[in-house]
Amino acid sequence: MGRDDRTNGFKIRAVSDADRVAVQSTVQSTYFLTGKKWGGLLNKWHEVGLARDELVVLRPYGAAPVLEIEGLGGPYGVLIVEATRTATRTLRNGQRTRFELGKDEAVVIKCEDWREPRAEGRGVERV
């Protein structure tokens, strides 16, 4: 198994302003959440996989959405969820949290076992 074969995961649902929330990743393509077009239907849940060295950013564009996030668990431990203006939260398998974001406020999600990328070049060796 390669390093990207094992993932954690989470489910996300935008309660309001779903069409204005982008899911950006260091590994995957960026996409927007979809929401309800006609009244009476609930916004749908999206499942997102998260590799060990991947960061996912939930970023609204010109909106102040309400988001619900549920941890799906995985081999890399709990998920760390950091919002710009609120406390850092950890999500274990099945735990759910709700964020009421301000305009253009972002949420960063990473694994407990996340590691910063190594610096390019020669590192600490003398030249």
Protein Blocks (a to p, Z undefined) as FASTA:
>chain_A
ZZklpccddddddfbhkllcccddfkbccddddddfbghiacddddddddfkbccdddde
hiacddddddebjjeopaddddfklccddddehiacdddddehiacddddfkbccdddeh
jbjacZZ
